[in-house]
Amino acid sequence: MGQIRRLTSCARPDWQSQADRLGYHYYRNTDGSFAWREDVRYEFDAQAVACVRNVAKTLHRLCLEVVDEAVRRPDGLDAFHIPAAMQDVVRESWRRGGPVSDRAV
């Protein structure tokens, strides 16, 4: 898997006001704890980066397989709440291909 280290870091003193100014208000959880941390960071070695990359590729491939199955089944897009009036558009877009060039299905 490689090494992933959690390290302490200096938080920007104005990070909350910067987030607010950008419209990002989700840095606190409902219990008041921080969902965004500026006082820690993670350091990945090359092996850990390769592992994350491989997992991301696998996840991407699996997502494409799910979409492929959904567009092939008559009721497949219903599970994704795609309006009936748009389902043929989605299916045609999938058949055309588009920006996804490494479809493994």
C-alpha positions in Angstrom: 0.0 0.0 0.0 2.8 2.4 0.7 3.1 5.0 3.4 0.6 7.8 4.2 1.6 10.1 6.9 -0.6 12.5 8.8 1.3 15.7 9.6 0.5 18.8 11.6 0.4 22.0 9.6 -0.1 25.7 10.3 -3.7 26.7 9.5 -4.2 29.9 7.5 -5.5 32.4 10.1 -8.3 33.6 7.8 -9.3 30.3 6.2 -12.9 30.4 7.5 -13.5 34.0 6.2 -12.0 33.0 2.8 -14.3 30.0 2.7 -17.3 32.2 3.6 -16.3 34.7 0.9 -16.2 31.9 -1.7 -19.7 30.7 -0.6 -18.3 27.5 1.0 -20.2 27.2 4.3 -19.9 23.5 4.8 -16.7 23.4 6.9 -18.6 22.6 10.1 -20.5 19.4 10.8 -24.0 19.6 12.4 -22.4 18.8 15.8 -20.2 21.9 15.4 -17.0 20.0 14.8 -14.9 20.9 11.8 -15.4 19.0 8.5 -12.6 20.9 6.9 -9.2 20.9 8.7 -6.4 23.3 8.0 -4.1 22.1 10.8 -3.3 18.7 9.3 -2.1 17.4 5.9 -1.2 14.1 4.4 2.0 13.0 2.7 1.8 10.1 0.3 4.9 8.2 -0.9 5.0 7.0 -4.6 3.6 3.6 -3.8 0.6 5.0 -1.9 0.0 7.4 -4.9 0.1 4.4 -7.3 -2.4 2.5 -5.0 -4.8 5.4 -4.9 -4.5 5.8 -8.7 -5.3 2.1 -9.3 -8.3 2.2 -6.9 -9.6 5.3 -8.7 -9.2 3.6 -12.1 -11.1 0.6 -10.8 -13.9 2.8 -9.3 -14.1 4.6 -12.6 -14.4 1.4 -14.6 -17.1 0.1 -12.2 -19.1 3.3 -12.5 -19.0 3.0 -16.3 -20.2 -0.6 -16.0 -23.1 0.6 -13.9 -24.1 3.3 -16.4 -23.7 0.8 -19.3 -26.1 -1.6 -17.6 -28.5 1.2 -16.7 -28.8 2.4 -20.3 -29.2 -1.1 -21.7 -32.1 -2.1 -19.4 -35.5 -0.6 -20.2 -36.1 0.6 -16.6 -32.4 1.0 -15.8 -32.4 4.8 -15.7 -35.4 5.0 -13.4 -33.1 4.0 -10.5 -31.2 7.2 -11.1 -34.4 9.3 -11.3 -33.7 10.3 -14.9 -37.0 11.8 -16.2 -38.6 9.6 -18.8 -38.6 12.4 -21.3 -34.7 12.5 -21.0 -33.9 8.8 -21.0 -33.6 8.5 -24.8 -31.3 11.5 -24.8 -29.1 9.9 -22.1 -29.0 6.5 -24.0 -28.1 8.2 -27.2 -25.3 10.2 -25.5 -24.0 7.0 -24.1 -24.1 5.2 -27.4 -22.2 8.1 -29.1 -19.4 7.9 -26.6 -18.2 11.4 -25.9 -15.4 12.3 -23.5 -15.1 8.9 -21.9 -12.5 7.2 -24.1 -11.5 4.3 -21.9 -14.8 2.5 -21.6 -14.1 -1.0 -20.3 -17.5 -2.3 -21.1 
